[in-house]
Amino acid sequence: MRFVKRQYVLSWYFFKNRLQRYFWGASILFFGAALATGMVIARNPQLLSQLLEAISATFTSKGVYRADGGLSLVAVLFGNIRATATTALMGLVPFLFLPLFSLGVNAAILGVLGAAYTSYGAGLFTYFMGILPHGIFELPAIVLSCALGAYLCFELVCKLVGQRRGVPFTAVFVNALRLYLTVAVPLLLIAAPVEVYITPHIFALFL
């Protein structure tokens, strides 16, 4: 128990002193991109239809749906963990800041879904009821993984150009990994059962 507590203390120290600006910056970019995407796509019904089909096909190919049409808890949970971990690890590719691409893709999906709800008459309130129950846990985990990836990429670039001579990159990576395991993964562990078992019932009340 003392070991676990220490990991959270170290994670909080790392977030407060190193990652906080990346997280808030990524949050602004994420929700700004989602809003901008939704506003643009809502004005183009044909493009909206095509993007919705592509999003649906993507989720179907990932096996998140059961035979009865419901969501698979295991597929949702491990799919989210795999996606966020991959996003964070993209930061190990120097100079390209690939996690920002992942951030943009996730924001675009959110924006397209918002445009669909407004364009097809369901309204934004119904949209939020379908997103927020699990989104209050899942979205911070997504943004955090992108922030961690951006941080890793920046620190790696600094190391490669000789601006971080006294800071081993292994320490940077360990700090990022600790924060991912102590914060992002628990958030996803909560988000998955909420998305599978609670969100559909709340969502159904407003359809």
Secondary structure in CASP SS format (residue, H / E / C, confidence):
PFRMAT SS
TARGET T0000
AUTHOR 0000-0000-0000
METHOD secondary structure of the structure
MODEL  1
M C 1.00
R H 1.00
F H 1.00
V H 1.00
K H 1.00
R H 1.00
Q H 1.00
Y H 1.00
V H 1.00
L H 1.00
S H 1.00
W H 1.00
Y H 1.00
F H 1.00
F H 1.00
K H 1.00
N H 1.00
R H 1.00
L H 1.00
Q H 1.00
R H 1.00
Y H 1.00
F H 1.00
W H 1.00
G H 1.00
A H 1.00
S H 1.00
I H 1.00
L H 1.00
F H 1.00
F H 1.00
G H 1.00
A H 1.00
A H 1.00
L H 1.00
A H 1.00
T H 1.00
G H 1.00
M H 1.00
V H 1.00
I H 1.00
A C 1.00
R C 1.00
N C 1.00
P H 1.00
Q H 1.00
L H 1.00
L H 1.00
S H 1.00
Q H 1.00
L H 1.00
L H 1.00
E H 1.00
A H 1.00
I H 1.00
S H 1.00
A H 1.00
T H 1.00
F H 1.00
T H 1.00
S H 1.00
K C 1.00
G C 1.00
V C 1.00
Y E 1.00
R C 1.00
A C 1.00
D C 1.00
G C 1.00
G C 1.00
L E 1.00
S C 1.00
L H 1.00
V H 1.00
A H 1.00
V H 1.00
L H 1.00
F H 1.00
G H 1.00
N H 1.00
I H 1.00
R H 1.00
A H 1.00
T H 1.00
A H 1.00
T H 1.00
T H 1.00
A H 1.00
L H 1.00
M H 1.00
G H 1.00
L H 1.00
V C 1.00
P C 1.00
F C 1.00
L C 1.00
F C 1.00
L C 1.00
P H 1.00
L H 1.00
F H 1.00
S H 1.00
L H 1.00
G H 1.00
V H 1.00
N H 1.00
A H 1.00
A H 1.00
I H 1.00
L H 1.00
G H 1.00
V H 1.00
L H 1.00
G H 1.00
A H 1.00
A H 1.00
Y H 1.00
T H 1.00
S H 1.00
Y C 1.00
G C 1.00
A C 1.00
G C 1.00
L H 1.00
F H 1.00
T H 1.00
Y H 1.00
F H 1.00
M H 1.00
G H 1.00
I H 1.00
L H 1.00
P H 1.00
H H 1.00
G H 1.00
I H 1.00
F H 1.00
E H 1.00
L H 1.00
P H 1.00
A H 1.00
I H 1.00
V H 1.00
L H 1.00
S H 1.00
C H 1.00
A H 1.00
L H 1.00
G H 1.00
A H 1.00
Y H 1.00
L H 1.00
C H 1.00
F H 1.00
E H 1.00
L H 1.00
V H 1.00
C H 1.00
K H 1.00
L H 1.00
V C 1.00
G C 1.00
Q C 1.00
R C 1.00
R C 1.00
G C 1.00
V C 1.00
P C 1.00
F H 1.00
T H 1.00
A H 1.00
V H 1.00
F H 1.00
V H 1.00
N H 1.00
A H 1.00
L H 1.00
R H 1.00
L H 1.00
Y H 1.00
L H 1.00
T H 1.00
V H 1.00
A H 1.00
V H 1.00
P H 1.00
L H 1.00
L H 1.00
L H 1.00
I H 1.00
A H 1.00
A H 1.00
P H 1.00
V H 1.00
E H 1.00
V H 1.00
Y H 1.00
I H 1.00
T H 1.00
P H 1.00
H H 1.00
I H 1.00
F H 1.00
A H 1.00
L C 1.00
F C 1.00
L C 1.00
END
